[in-house]
Amino acid sequence: MKRTVDVIVPVYGGVEETRRCLESVAASKPKTDYRLVIVNDASPDPEMLPMLEEFLQQHPEAELHQNPTNLGFVDTVNLAMQLHPDHDVVLLNSDTEVSGDWLDRLVAAAGSEEKVATVTPFSNNATICSFPRFCEDNPLPRGWSLEELDALFARVNQGATVEIPTGVGFCMFISREAIDALGTFDQERFGRGYGEENDFCRRAADAGWKNLLCCDVFVEHKGGVSFSSEQAERIARAQETLDRLHPNYHALIHQHIHQDPARQYRFRALIEMVRTSPRRKVLHLTHHLGGGTLKHIRELEEHLQDEMDSLLLRPNHEGHTSLYFGTEAGAPSIAFDLPHDYPELLELLRSLGLSRIHFHHTLALETRLWGLPEDLGIPFDITIHDYYFINAHPTQTDARGRYQPDLAKQQSSYPLSTSLEEWQENQRGLLDAAERVIAPSKAAAREMARHYPELEITVAWHPDSEQNIPWPGVRPRPLESEPLRILVLGALSPEKGADLLEEAAECAAAEGAQLEFHLLGYAYRPLSERVVSHGAYSHDELAERIRAIAPHLIWFTALWPETYSYTLSEALLTGLPLVVPEIGAFPERIQNRPLTWVEPWQRPGTEWVDFFTGIRTRLQEAPDELQPWHDQPAPAGKEQFYRNGYLPEAPTAVVPEPLDHTRLEAMLAHSRSLEDGNRRSRREALLKRLILIRQGRIGRIVARMVPVNLQRKIKRKLSRKPIHELDD
């Protein structure tokens, strides 16, 4: 039966978004007979009606209907659905854009089974129909136009549908038969809008109709443009109404999310995006701990976003290895049980057409992965983010968390299972085979050279330096009679100086010094009340948090040779005076900076109090004006290494053969079994409980009696997640 479809676009706000939506529909030219029905719900924007009238002059086949007063979404679409009682309808938000023969594919999906009530396409912003991250609002994937994405979905998911518990109203086909059987939306219960399409879909399902996801259509959705002013209140009311009318609604949604039957179709699209991308494709391998290493990987992806696609391979928190399609938090991933699943992982990676591999860390990496470059026949790099390659001890510190160059006197949380000689021989095999070994500072290169003197190392500061040089100058904060406010940033372990900070604060209090110590971040244990703790921070809020504390200077308490320090980069951007230790990357990165002191890192707390007391006088006398930072340092010849030299080879011209869909489906099913079989919520709950106990007075006393390495072993036994991710 030939269908005629009314594409109904209710209009209220967002003139430019509405114009793009209407033009995309007009440009799509589907074979399906359709009418574009525009309903202006008394838009208050004076530019809306002229824009609609101009559009109508260019496209006289469209219909424009005007509500004399604002009726709200439900009444507006209900009236529109009754304009042509023999037509199917597509409800299309005015903040969407469509492409190609989108309507033909929606109609085909509606006719693919008996009693289909609604059909919803994939979108970047569509809850259970979202791509690439499921149930999230996503930006349009970088480097892809809507036209390219929709064509890709049409190609890899041709004719595929998935039954879903509810359609999503941003773009929803509704069959006329379902409207005749069920009626229109329930205006009495859902008022001006939100939740009405979920109610309709559940009424349809209860009556034996189906709601489908059309897997071969992708529609762009901006989200929240047309009816945003009342949205929060309407959402709350709608949820209550849905619970009352359909008591099992949320249980069905949660069940669908857990089962995620559309996962294979999202991954078909993801794999095809990578496989056919003209950009160079780099696989980054690292540990599971996040921190500066993961920050660097994400920064590198952002820095080279126009030239490189990034994938991430690392151990997950359940003890397996996950391949992430992207480096951002929440990126879609497939889990593998290595080494058993190595052939399947290799098969998937071959289908992607990788051009380079980059090892950022090997902690907890299955050693079989060291053979990936040879098995794939592509070059690889290694970045030295810490000193794990030397003897499995990232910080080269002793039992007190202080730098110790004598390996025999160090104490690591990762004791060697072999002799030192065998360990270094194994690491040397990987290091020597790398096309480049990259160190983010001369200090890191020197420390590695003590143990691998024959190794050729490229020194290149991380991309944030390429972006921020020249750094701002220094402007001291006025200081009169108040205490000198000294701020320490970050997550402080013993190696990062947590105990030193507490010692200095206690000494200052005992001496009555005009010093005030602040911690923006957290320590590995609760610190003395003499340290004003402000809690953890996110990158986006850091500048505002620092302004609220109003410190006079920032102090770096590190007791180990940090290889770079992103926290130093954040501090440089503040323009505040700095005090850094004479160890690691700090001295070389702040050369020639005014009101910046490089001091011996071994000082006890009492000497730091004397030092800061003297600095207080210096800052009181400093003029309240910007002091430029002249002759800023940078690695010689490598000032723009990542921008100009990181991707030396041309993009591959050969597009690999696609992965067979049945093979992908088997990998995803196996990944799901690994994910479901390794839940550790009880262990993490116990760990969170122990952390809360440790924050109390008795807990602090007990914690000081337990060696730090034992605490770390217990923590890793309960969860591999960093502490700040336990609530994620």
N, C-alpha and C positions, 0 to 999 in steps of 0.2 A: 504494500500500500504506500503510495506516494504521500509524504508528509509535507505540510507547510508549517513553518515555525515562526512564531513571533519572538524576536530578540528584544526583550523589554529592558530598557535602561532607565531606572528611576534616577532623577537628578535633583541635587540640593546644593551641595558645595563643591569646591574644587574645579574652577572653570577650566584651567589648563589640563588637569587630569581627565575631565569629562571630554574635552575636545579630542585628546589623544585616543580615548576609548572609542568614541564614535567614528573617528577616522580609521581606526584599526578594523572596525567591523566593516565599514564601507569598502576598505581596500582588500578585504579577505576573499571576496568573490567565490563563495562556495557554490556547488552545484545544487544544493538543497534550496527549494523555493522558500524564501523567508521575507519577513518584513521587519524593519528596524523601527521599534516603537519607543519613542522617547517621552517620558513623563516628567515634566518640570513640577516638582512638589513645592511651588511657591518659594523658589530660592531667594534668599535675601541679598545675594550678590548682584549688584546692578549690571555686572558684565556678563552674567549668565545668559539672559534672554537674547541679547544681541548676538552672542556667539552661537546660540542654538538656531536662531533665524538665519544667520549666515550659512551655517552648515546645511540647513534645509534648502536654501537656494542652490547650493552645489549638489545636493542629493535629494531631489524632489520626491524620490520613491519612499523616503522615510516619513514617518508620521510623528508629529509633535502634539502632545496633549498637555494642557496646563491646568493644574489644580488651582482653583481660585484662592484657597487657603491651604496652609500646610497640614497635610493629613497624616504624615508619618509613613514609614516604609510599608507597613502591612496593608493599610487601606489603599495605598498607591498601587502596589503590585496586584492586590486583589481586583481592583477596578480594571487594571490593564489586562489581567488574565481573562477578563470577561468581554473584552472588546471584539475578539474574533473567536466565538465559541467552538469552532471546529479546528482550531490550530493548536499544535503543541506550543510550548513556550520554553524559552531560555531566559532565566533571570540573570542579568549581567550587571554587576556593580559598575558605577561610573569611574572607579579607580582601577579598572582592569584594562588590559590590552590583549587582543587575540591576533592570530596569524594563520595564514595558509587556509587549507580547507578544514579548519577546526570544527565548523558546524557539521560538515558531512561526517566526520569521525564520531562526534557526539551522537548524531542521529543513528549511525551504524551500531554504536554500542547499545543504544536504546532498543534497537531491533534485533539484537543478538540473542535475546532470551524472551520467554513469555513473561508477561506481567512485570515489566520494568517501570517503576514509578519515576525515579530520578536518576540522573547521570551527572557526575561531577568530574572535572578533569584534574590533573596534577597542576600545582602552582607553587610558587615560592612562598606563599603566605596563605595556607589553607588547612591548618591543624592536621587532621589525619590524612590529608591529601597533599601535604607539604613536601617539597624537594629543595635541596638535597637532604636537609636535616628534618627528620620525621617529627611532626607535632611542634614545629618551631616556625617563627617568622624568619625567613631567609632573604638576604639581598639576592638579586639576580646574579647567578654565578659570574665571577669576574672573567671578562674577555668573551662572553657569549651574549649575542643579541637574542631577543625573543624569537625572531624568525629562525635562527639557527637551532635554538633549543627545541622549539616545537617540531621542526623537521626531524631532529634527532629522535625525539620521542615517537614520532610517527613511524620512523624506520625501525627502531629496535623493539618497540612494543606493539607492533601492528596487530590490531584486533583484540588486544588483551584487555580484559576487565576483571575487577575484583569486587566481590560483594562487601559493602560497608554498612555499618549500623545506621549511619545518617549521611545525607549529602551535606555539602558546605555551600552556603548561599551566595558566595562571591560570583559564582558562575554555575548555575544548576539547571539542567534540562529537566522539564517536567512533562510527562506525557498527558495528552488531553484525556485519555481513558482514566488515568489516575485522578485527575481533577474532577471528572464527572462522577467517579465512584466515591471520592473522599471529601469533595468540596475544596475550597481554597484555604488560605491560611486563617488561623484562629485569631481574629482581631480582638475579640472580647477578652481573651486571656493574655495575649502578648502585646497588646497596646500598639505603641508606635514602632515596635520592632526589636528584635533579637530573640532568638530561640524558636521563632515561628517555623523555620524550615526544619529544625530538628524534630519538633512536634509533628509536622506533616509527614516526615520520613518514618517516624515511629508508628504513626497511625497507619501508614501504608504497609509497613512490615507486619503489623498486627493483623492486617487484612489480607496477607498473603502476597503482597507486592515486594519487589526488590529495589534496593538502592545500590547503584553501581559506581565504582571508580573507573573512569575511562583512562586507561593507562597509556594511550597513544596520543593524548592531547596535553599540551602545556599552555597555560594562560598566566600571564603576568598579573599580579595583584599587589597594588601599593599598600592597601590596608588602612581603614579608619578615616578615609577622606570625607565621605558623604555625610555621615551621621555621627561624628566623633564627639560632639559636645555633651551629649547625654549618655554616652556609651557605658561608663562604669556602673551607673545606677541601674540602667536597663539590664545589663548583664546579670547583676545580682538578683533582680526580680525574676528574670527569665529562668535562672538556675533553680530557684525555689519552685517555680511553676512546673518546670520539667520534672522535677523530683516528685511533685504531687501527682501529675498526670501519668507519668511513666516511671514507677518506682525502680525498675531495673535498668533505667537509661544509663546511668553512670557505670554500673557494673558491666554493661555491654560495651561501653566505650573502653573501659580499662582492659577488658578481655581482648578486644580488637587490637589495642595498642600492644599488648603483650604478644599476641600471635603475629601481628604485623604481616598479613598475607601479601601486601604490596611491596615488601622489601626487595624481592628479586627484581621487580620492574624498576625500582629506583636505582639499584646497582647496575642493571643493564645500561641505563642512561649514564651513570657515573663512569663506568668502564669505557663506554663509547666516547665520552667527552675526553677522557685522558688519551685514549688510543688514537683519536683523530686530531688531537690538538697540534697546532703548528709550533707551539712553544717547546722548549727543551724540558725534559721530564727528569726530575731528580728525586731519588729515594733517599730519605734521611733515616739513619738508624741511631737510636739512643736508648738511654735507660728509662725507667719508669718513674723517676723522682721529680720530673719537672724542673723548676728552678731556672737558673740562668741559661742552662743548656737548651731547654725547650724555648725559652724566650728568644735565644739567638736564632733557632730554626724558624720560628714564626716571623721574626724580624727580617730574616733573609728572604722568606717567601714574599713578604710585603715589599721589600726593597727592590726585588726583581720581578714583580708581579706581571709585567708586560713581556718578559722573556722566559719565564720559568713556571712550570707546574710542579707542585711539591706533594709527595706522598711521605707518610711517616710510618716506620716500622719499629715497634718497641714492645717490651714485655708489658702486659696489662696487669691490673691489680689482682686478677684471679690466677696468676701463675702461668698463663699462656702468652702467646705473642699475637699482637693485633696489627693489621695493616690498615692505616687510616687514609682516607681519600681527602687529603687536606691536613693542615697542621693546627687549625683552630680548635678550641674546646668544643666537644660535641660532634666532631667530624665523623661521618659514617665510617664504620670499620667492619672488618671480617677477622675473626679469631682463628688461629691455627695452633694445633698441639704439636710443637716441635720437639725433637727432630722428626717425629712420625709423619707429619703433614708437609714436610719440606718439598716433596715433588709437586704437591698441589699448589703450594705457594709459588714455586718456581714457574709453574704453568701459567698462573695468573699474571705474574710479573712479566713474563715473556710477551703476553698478549697486550701489554700496555706500551711497549716501545720505549723503555727507559733509555736515557742517554748518559746518566751518571749516577753513582752511588756516593753518599757522604756519610761516613761513620763519625758520629759526634761523641759516642761513648759505647763501651762494650760491657759495662756492668750489667749482669743478669741476662745478657744477650746469649741465646743459644749459639754455641761456637760453630755450628753448621752454617750459620749466616755469614761467617767470615768468607765462605766460598762463593757467595753470591756474585761478586764481580767476575770471577773466572767463569762461573756457570752461565752468566748472562753475556759475557764477552764485552764488558764495558769498563771504562776507567773509574777509579774511586779516589776520594779525598778522605783525610782524617783531620779533625780539629782537636787540639789539645785544650779541653775546657777545665781540666784539673790534672792531677798527677797519678791517676789510676794506672796508666800504662807502666809506671815505674815499678810498683810493688803492690798494686791493688789498694793503695792507701791514697785517697783523693787529695788530702790536705797536707800530708807529710808532717804530721804532728805527733807529739808524745801523749802520755796519759793525761796531761793537764790541758791538752788542746793547744800546745805551743809548738811552733815550727822547730823541727829537729832534723838537721841534714844527715845525721847518722842513721841509716835505715835500721840498724840493729836496736836502736833506742826508741824507735817509733812504736805507736800502739794504734792499730787500725780496727775499725768495725768490720772489716772484710779480710780476716786472716787468710794467708796463702794456704792452699791445699797441696802445693808442690814446693820445691826448693826455689829460692829467689832466682838462681841461674836458669832453671827450667822455665819459670814464669817469664823472665825477660827474653829468653830465646823464642818463646811462643809469640810474645808481643812484637818482637823484632821482625818476625816473618810477615806480620800484617803491616807494620810501619814501613818496611822496606818495599813492599809491593805497591804501596799507595803512589799515585801520580804526584800528589802534593800532601805534605803534612803542614798544617796551618796552625800557628800559635797566635793568640790575640794580644800578645805583648812580648817585648824582648825578655822580660823577667821569666815568663813561662818557657820561652825557648832556651834560656840559659839553664833553667832547672832540668829540663829534659836532656840537654846536652851533657850534663854531668853523668848521665847513665847511658845515653845513646850518642856518644861523641861523633859517630860517623853519619848521623842522620841529618839530612838537609831539610831545614825548616823555613817556611815562609812566614814572616811576621806581618800580620795584617790586623789592625784594630777592627772591632765589630762594626757592622754597617751603621749603627747609630752615630758613630763618630763621623763617618762620611756625610751623614745627613746634617749634623749639628755644628761641625767646624765651619766657621769660627764660633766657638762657645762665647756666651756673654761675658762681660767683665764682672767685676765684683763691686757691690754697693753695700757697705756695712750698715746694719740697723743702728739707729741712735741708741746709745747706752749711757745712762746717767748714774743714778744711785741704786737701781734695781740689780738683782743678781744677774750674773752672766748665764743666759739660758743656752745649754749645750745639748744639741739634739743628736741622737744616734738613730739610724734608719735600718730597717730590715729585720729578717729572722735571725736571731742570734743564737748560735751554738757556742760551745766553749771555744772552738776555733775562731769564731767570729767575734769573740770578746765579751760574751755575756757576763762572765765572772769578773772580768776587768772593769766593766761598767759599774757593776754593783760595788766592787771594792772602792773605786774612785768616789762614788756617791756617798758611801759610808764614811770614808776618810774626810770628805768635804764637810759632812755634817758634824763629825767629831771635832773638827778644827774651827767650826763656825765660819767657813769660807763663804764668800758671796758667789756661790756657784749653785746652779740648779740643773740637774741631769734629767733629760727626757728621752723616752724610747717610743718611737713611732714604728710599730711592728710588734714582735713578740720574741720571748726568749725560750730556750729549751726547758726552762723551769721558772717558776714564779720568782721574781727578783724582790729585793728589799723595797719597802715603801719609800726609801730615799730616792728611788728611781720613779719618776712620774711616767707611768705606762699609759699610752694612748691607744693601744690595740692595733690590730692588723689594718692594712690599707690596700686599696686597689690602685692600679696605675692611674686611672682616670681621676681619682680624687686626691692624689698625693699633693699636688701643688696647693690646693685649698686647705688640706690638713696642715701642711707646713705653715701656711700663712696664719692659721688660727693659733698655732703654738707660738709663733713669732720668735724663733730662736735667733741668737746672735751669731752662732756658728754651728757647723755640722762636724761631728767627730767620727772618724772611722776607727773602730777598735780591733780590727782584724789582727790575729796573731799567726797567720799563715800566709804564704806568698800567693795571694789571689792572682788569678791569671788575667783578669780584666776588670770586673766589678761594674755591673749595670747600675748598682746603687750609686756609685761615684758619678756616673753619667747623669742620673737624676739630680744629684747634688750640684753638679756644675751648672745645670740649667737654672737653679734657684738664684745664682749670683751672690750667694752668701759666702763668708769666709769659711775655710775648711782647715781641718787638722787631719793628716793622714799618716799612716805608719811607714817607716822606712823599710818596706818589704813588699815584694810582689810588684804588681803593675802600677801601684799608686804613684811612686816618684816620677816615672817617665811620662805619665799622663797629665801631670799638673805643672810641668816645668814652666817657669817664668810667670806663673799666675800670682797676682798680687794678693796679699792678706791670706796666704795659704802656707801652712807650716808642715814640713816633713820631719817627723820626730821618731826617735828610737822606740821600737815596738815593745821592747822588754821592760819598759819602766813599770815599777809598782804603782799602786794607787796613790800613795802619798806624794810621789814625784809628779804625777799627773795633776794633783791638786795645786802644787806649787806652780807648775807650768801654766795652768789655766788662770790662776790668779794674776800671773804676769800678763797673760793675753788680755785679761779684762782691762787692765790699765792701757794696753796698746789700742784696744778698740774704743775706749773712751776718748782717746786722743785722735783717733782717725777721723778725717773729714767726712761728712755725710754727703758724699758725691760718688758717682760712678768712676771706678778705676779700671781703665781698659786693660785687657789681657793681650799684650803684644807677643809676637814670636811664638805662637802656639805650636806645640809639638805634634808630629805625626810620623809614622814609620816611613823611613826614607824610600821613595820609589813606590810605595804601596798605599798612597793616600786615598786612591779610589779603586782598591783591589777588587772589591765585590762588584762595583758598578762596571768596571772595564775589563776585569781579568778572570772573574770566577767561572764564567761560562765560555771557555775558549773555543769550543768546537761549534760548528754550524749545526742547526737543527737537523735531525735525521729526515731524509726524504722518503723513507720507506715506512709505510703504515703497516703494522703487523696484522696478522690474521686475527679475527675476533675470537674471543673465548666462546666455546659452545655453550648455549643456554642451559643445557642439562648439566654440564659440568659446574657452571656457576650456581645453579639451584642446589646441587649436592654440597658445594662448599658452604653455602649459606645455611643449609640445614645442619651441617656439622658444626658450624660456628654457633648456631643457636643452642645446640646441645651442650657445647662447652660453656656458654654463657649461663644457661639454666642450671648446669650441674656444679657451678662454682660460686654460689652466692656466699658472701662472708659477712652478711649484715650483723649476725650475732657477735662475731669477733670484733667488728668495728664498734658495735654498741658497748662492748666491754671496754675497749680501748678508750672511748670517749668518757666512760664512767671513771676510769683510772685517771684520766687527765683532769677531770673535775675535782677528784679527791686530792690530786697533787697540788691544786691551786689553793687548798685550805691550809691553815697553819700547821696542823699535824702532818698533812701530806708533804708540805715543803720540808719539814724536818726529816721525814722518812726518805724523801727523794735525794737529799744530800748524802744519805748513808749508802745509797745504791750506786755503784759505779756507772758512769755514763754509758760505757759500752754495753753493760748488761741491760740498761734501760732501752738502748737502741735495739738490741736483739729481741727483747720482749715486744717492742713496738712493731718490728718487722714481722714477728710471728703472728701478731694479731691483724696487721694490715700493712700493705705496701704503699698505701696512699700517704702523701705528705699530710701533716697534721691539719693544715689549713684547708684541705680538700675533703675532710672526713664528713662534712655535712653536704657535700655536692650530690 
